[in-house]
Amino acid sequence: MNFGIKLKELRTSQKLTQQQLADRIGVAKSVVSYYESGDRYPSYDVLIRIAHIFHTTTDYLLDVSKESVIDVTGLSKEDIAIVRTVAEALKHKNAQIVPSQTAPGR
């Protein structure tokens, strides 16, 4: 997945408009549109601001790493342990799911 697609998915998942994101990272709305279309890429400092806004890493935004980051700031050690347990259980569940096979011609 390229940067533009990932940025748009993150922006829309947070219910931000292009203008709202542009205001938060200090660029024009058209620049966000260029980023999402793949016509331009952000400078390092803007990339870091974007990562901070969406609580992720620049590696994730640039598709260097497939891992997503969950911001656990403000959670207790016990809460973080619960989040890890749930994440591991979901990984295990998803590894068990086999895509359904449909009959040819359907």
C-alpha positions as CSV (number, residue, x, y, z in Angstrom):
1,M,0.0,0.0,0.0
2,N,1.5,3.4,-0.9
3,F,1.8,6.4,1.3
4,G,-1.1,8.3,-0.2
5,I,-3.6,5.5,0.3
6,K,-2.4,4.9,3.9
7,L,-2.7,8.6,4.6
8,K,-6.2,8.8,3.3
9,E,-7.3,5.7,5.3
10,L,-5.8,7.1,8.5
11,R,-7.4,10.6,7.9
12,T,-10.8,9.2,7.1
13,S,-10.7,6.8,10.0
14,Q,-10.2,9.8,12.3
15,K,-13.0,11.6,10.5
16,L,-10.7,14.4,9.5
17,T,-11.2,16.5,6.4
18,Q,-8.2,17.3,4.1
19,Q,-8.5,20.9,5.4
20,Q,-8.4,19.8,9.1
21,L,-5.3,17.6,8.5
22,A,-3.7,20.4,6.5
23,D,-4.2,22.8,9.3
24,R,-2.7,20.4,11.9
25,I,0.4,19.7,9.8
26,G,0.9,23.3,8.6
27,V,0.3,22.9,4.8
28,A,-2.4,23.9,2.3
29,K,-5.3,21.6,1.7
30,S,-4.1,21.1,-1.9
31,V,-0.9,19.6,-0.5
32,V,-2.8,17.0,1.4
33,S,-4.6,16.2,-1.8
34,Y,-1.3,15.8,-3.6
35,Y,0.0,13.5,-0.9
36,E,-3.1,11.3,-1.1
37,S,-3.0,11.1,-4.9
38,G,0.7,10.2,-4.8
39,D,1.7,13.3,-6.8
40,R,3.9,14.6,-3.9
41,Y,5.5,13.3,-0.8
42,P,5.9,15.2,2.5
43,S,9.2,16.5,3.8
44,Y,10.8,14.7,6.8
45,D,9.4,17.2,9.3
46,V,5.9,17.0,7.9
47,L,6.1,13.2,7.8
48,I,7.0,13.2,11.5
49,R,4.1,15.5,12.3
50,I,1.7,13.2,10.4
51,A,3.0,10.2,12.3
52,H,2.5,12.0,15.6
53,I,-1.1,13.0,14.7
54,F,-2.0,9.4,13.9
55,H,0.0,7.9,16.7
56,T,2.0,5.7,14.3
57,T,5.6,5.5,13.0
58,T,7.1,6.9,9.9
59,D,8.1,3.4,8.9
60,Y,4.4,2.4,9.0
61,L,3.4,5.4,6.9
62,L,6.2,4.7,4.3
63,D,5.3,1.0,4.3
64,V,8.7,0.0,5.6
65,S,7.0,-1.9,8.4
66,K,3.7,-3.6,8.2
67,E,3.2,-3.2,12.0
68,S,0.7,-0.7,13.2
69,V,1.2,1.0,16.5
70,I,-1.4,1.5,19.2
71,D,-0.9,4.5,21.5
72,V,-1.1,3.3,25.1
73,T,-0.2,6.6,26.7
74,G,-2.1,7.1,29.9
75,L,-2.8,3.4,30.4
76,S,-1.6,1.5,33.5
77,K,0.7,-1.4,33.2
78,E,-2.3,-3.7,33.9
79,D,-4.3,-2.0,31.1
80,I,-1.4,-2.4,28.7
81,A,-1.2,-6.1,29.6
82,I,-4.9,-6.5,28.7
83,V,-4.4,-4.7,25.4
84,R,-1.5,-7.1,24.5
85,T,-3.5,-10.1,25.5
86,V,-6.4,-9.0,23.3
87,A,-4.1,-8.3,20.4
88,E,-2.5,-11.7,20.7
89,A,-5.8,-13.4,20.9
90,L,-7.0,-11.6,17.8
91,K,-3.8,-12.5,15.9
92,H,-4.4,-16.2,16.8
93,K,-8.0,-16.1,15.8
94,N,-7.2,-14.5,12.4
95,A,-4.5,-17.0,11.8
96,Q,-7.1,-19.7,12.2
97,I,-9.5,-18.2,9.6
98,V,-9.3,-19.9,6.2
99,P,-10.8,-18.0,3.3
100,S,-14.0,-19.6,2.2
101,Q,-13.8,-21.4,-1.2
102,T,-16.5,-20.6,-3.6
103,A,-17.5,-22.9,-6.4
104,P,-16.3,-21.9,-9.9
105,G,-18.7,-19.7,-11.8
106,R,-20.3,-18.1,-8.8
